[in-house]
Amino acid sequence: MLPGRVLSAYDIAGWAEFLAVAAGVAATLTGLILVAMSINLARILEFPGLPEFAAETIVQLLGAMIISLVALVPGQSALVLGVELAVAGAILWIRQTRLQLRSLTRLRALRDNNRRLQ
């Protein structure tokens, strides 16, 4: 440790390389999943709830990429970064929750329909 310098886990500059790698990995995985989904789209659409699960995966990876990129913006104060991360987290949470509720509704409807047919 350098004299007169306090290292902190909250000093975002020390995380720049990690965040850059995380953003790159998330972007790469998102692209791979989009390609896999486009190749298997007909099969994915055959299963109730699966399109929503696939969308959840994409939202999670995009969220990791967005959060990493937001944290890499230079010159931000801790307050501004905190607000940006809180807003991004809230938006991602709402989107994930809506996808899960839609999937749950479709699966319950399918289950109820199957019970009526038996």
Secondary structure, 3 states (H helix, E strand, C coil): CCCCCCCCCCCHHHHHHHHHHHHHHHHHHHHHHHHHHHHCHHHHHHCCCHHHHHHHHHHHHHHHHHHHHHHHCCCCCHHHHHHHHHHHHHHHHHHHHHHHHHHHHHHHHHHHHHHHHC
